Amino acid sequence: MGRKLLLEKAHVENIRSYEVYRREGGYRSVEKALKTLSPDQVTEEVKKSGLRGRGGAGFPTGMKWSFLAKPEGVPRYLVVNADESEPGTFKDRYLMEFIPHLLIEGMITSSYALGSNRSYIYIRGEYAWITHILEQAIDEARQHGWLGKNILGSGFDCEIYVQRGAGAYICGEETALLESLEGKRGNPRIKPPFPAVKGLWGCPTVVNNVETVAALVPIINEGGEEYAKIGIGKSTGTKLISACGNINKPGVYEIDMTISVEEFIYSNEYCGGIPQGKKTESLYSGRIFCSYSSGQLIIENSQG
């Protein structure tokens, strides 16, 4: 069975609560980052890890962070894209629903690296119940000193806010998301300028996917070089895949990038094959939709 970095604790009883999450080692990455690393050193660990964006584009995260402009006297923002509107994709929902503090922890560490004192989660409007879960987790984190002023005596201030969208598919695109977050109609912006230079309210902004930010926790805890040992080539670390459709075991699975689509579909560890022992048609016949970068696999048809 492959190693789990994000979902290892997801089914611990009451892991959604702060007390249990902390007991299971939660917020260690924040302690390590704020007490022993500079913001630039956190970014360097992300670069060493080889982490690529988990929202679909697969752009190197550390490189994206390094593009962030840092003009004097101008705020910078981290925005988490939780507008998971792609049909058949629900891996970010799974993370936020069952282990919300993992995202909050990753956001605090990421915000520290980016110099963001106010960070936002833009969440799909249909995820109303998860909004409440996240807000409760944020309140718990604040009550225990992980958010607010002068976190751990480091001099770093950070607040996190949740903003619900209104169900517009286009707001999954980062500039349309920023327009919506500003209270405008969610239309994509013309680029350049890119968000790293002129993003939220005209300020330098990084927009990252939920899973991408959550991955900061194991990267900082274990070190970027250790994280990079998992996977293959430029595809390092683990990846969440939401699998659904005509398979025996639909759900969310955490894999490393060495596994093939066929193994993922037929292995009992993962999808468990197709009902009645059927087989899929050719991967190029249009019967399977699979995107490892966005974490999506749908089996739409099969043959005997």
N, C-alpha and C positions, 0 to 999 in steps of 0.2 A: 504494500500500500504506500502511495506517495506521501511525502511529508506535508503536513498542514501548517501553514504560517498564519492564516487569517481565520480559519474555521476550527482550529484545534479546540478552542474553549466554547464554541458556539452553543453546544448542547449541555454545558454545565448548568445545573439547576440554579435558577435565579441570576444567571450571568448578566441579565439586563440591569440589575441593580448595582449601584456603586460599590457597596460593601463586598459583594461577591467578586465583582470584576477586579477590585483592588487586591483582594485576598489571592486571586489567581495571577497576580503579577502585573496588574494594570497600572498604567501611568509611569512605569519605569523608564520609558523612552523620554518622557518629559523631564524627569529628574536628571537623566544622563545628559540630555541636550543642554538644559539650562544651567547645570552645575559644572559641566566639564567641557562643553563644546561652544565655540563661537557660532554665530549664524552662518558664516562662510564655511565653517567646518561641517555643519549639518548638510549644507548643499553639496559639499565635496563627497560626503558619504553617499548621498543620493546618486551622484555621478558615478562613483565606484560601483554601486549596486547594479548599474545598467538598467534600472527601472524605466520601463516605457509606459506611456499613458494607457490606462486600461479602459478608456471610453470608446476606443475604436481607431483613433489615428495612429497610435503606437509611437508617438514622438518621444524621444528621450526626455524624461522629466527633469533631470538635473540641468540639461542644456536649456530647457524652456525656462527654468527658474533663473538661469544666468542672464537671460535676455531682459529681466525686469529692470526698468529704469529706476534710479534712486535719486531723484532731484531733492535738493534741500528744502525742508519745510512742507513737503507734499506727502500726504498719507499714501500708503500702499495697501492693497487689499488682496486677500485670498478668497476666492469664491469656489465652493464645491458644487459641481454640477450633479444634482440628484434628480434631474428631469429625465428619468428612465422611461422613455415613451416608445422605444422600439418594440414592436410586437414579439412576444416570445422571450423577452429579456427581463429577468427579475433578480439578478444576482446582487445588485446594489440594494434593492428592497430587502433582500434576505439579510444582508449585513446590518442595515439600519434597524430592522425589526428585532433581530435576535441578539445582536451584540453592539448596541449603539455607542457605548463608551469607546470602542475601538476607533470609530470614526472621529469622535471628539478628541481622543488622545492624539491621533495622527494630525488633526487640524491644529492643535496647540503647538506641536513640534514644527509643523510646516509653517505656521504663522510666525514663529520665532525666527526661522531661517529667512523668511521673506521680509520681516519687519512689518508685518501686518498686525495692527492693534485692534482692528475690527474685521472679523471674517464672517462669511455668510454661507449658509446652505440653501441653495435654490432647489426646492423639491417639487416634484410633479404634483399637481393639484389633487389628483385622484388618490394620492398617498396620505389622506387626511389623518388616519389613525397613527401613521408613523411620525407625522409632525409632532403629535403629543408625546410619543416615546422619546423623540430627540430632545424636545424641550425639557422633559423631565430629567434626562441625562445631563443636559447642560446645566440645569439648576443644581443637580447633585454635585457636578464638577465645581461649580462656583462655590457652593457651600463648604467644600473641602479644600478650597484654596487653589484649585487648578486654573481658575479663570478669575479675572478681575485685575486689581492693581498689584504690581510688584510680586509676581508669581514666584514663590520659593525664594524670595529675597533677591531675585536676579535683576530687578529693575525693569523687567519686561511686563507690559500690560497687555491683556488680550480679552476680548469679548467675542462671543459667537452668537449669531442670530439665524433663525430659520425663516425663510420666506417661501410661501406656497405660490406655485404658478396657477394658471387658470386652465390647464389642459391643452395648451397649444403645442403641437408636435415640433414646430419650428424652434421653440425655445430650448431644445436640446443643443442647438448650435450656439456656440459660446457668446457671440456678439448679440444675437437675438435675446439670449438669456440676460445679458447685461442691460439691454434696453428695457426688458420687462422688470428687472430688479429695480430700475430707476423709476418705475411707474409708468412707462411708456408702452406703446404697442410693440409686441415682440417681433420686430423686423430685423433681419441681419444688417450689420453695418458694412460699409465699404472699407476694405483694407488695402493698403495701410491708411491710417495708423493701426497697429496691432494692439491688443489689450495690454501687452507688457509695457507699452509706452503711454497709451491713452485708453483706459478701460472704464471701470466703474466710476461714474461722476468725473470723467476726464482724468482720472489718476491711474498710475501704473497698477496693473491687476494681473494676477495669475488665476486662470480657471482650470481646475483639475477635477477629474472624476472621483466618485466616492471610493472605489476600490483602490485607485492610485494613492489617495491620501492615507487610507487605512494601511497601505503597505509600508508607510514610514515607520510604523511601530516595530515590526521585525527588523527593518533595515538599521534603525538606530540601536535597537537592543543588541543585535548580533554583529553589526558592522556591515558596511557595504560590500566588502570583499567576500564575506561569507555568504551573503545573499546572492551574489553573482555566481557562486558555485552551483546553484540550482538552475536547471534549465539547460539550454543549448545555444551556443553562439551568442547573438545579440538578444535572444529571447530569454532573459534571466528571471529567476524567481518563480512564483506560482501564479496561476490564473484561475479565477472563478468562472465556471461555465454554467449557465442555466439551460438545462436540457428538457425538452418537452415534445409533445406530439406522439407519434406511434412507436413508443418504446416501453419497456417493462418497468423501468424505474425512473420516472421523471423527477427532477429536483435540481438543486444547486450542488456542484461538485468543485473541489479544488484540485487542480492538476499542475504538473510542471510541463514545460513546453516540449518535452521529449516524446510525449505520447501522440500516437496517430489518431485520426478521426475514427478509423475502423476499430482500433483497440478501445477507444472511449465508448463507442456504441455497443460493442459486443461483450466487453469485460463485465463480469459480475460485480466487480468493485464499483463500477460506474453505472451505465444505463441498463446493463443486463440484457441487451439484445432487443429483438423485436418480437411481439406476441406471435404465438403459433410457429415459432422457429423460422419466420420469414427472413429474407435478406433484402437489403436495400439494392436499388439499381445503381448503376455507375454513379460515382461522385460527380460526374460531369453531365448527368442527364437532367439535372434540375429538380430531382426528387429530394435532395437533401439541401437544406440551407445551413451553412456553418460559418460562423465568424469567430475565431478564437480571440481576435483583438478586442471585439466588443463583448465577448463572453456569451455567445448565443449559438445554440444548436437546435434545429427543429427538423424532425423527421416527418415529412408530409405524406409519403407514400412508400410502399414496398411491394415486392413481388414474392411469389411462392418459390 
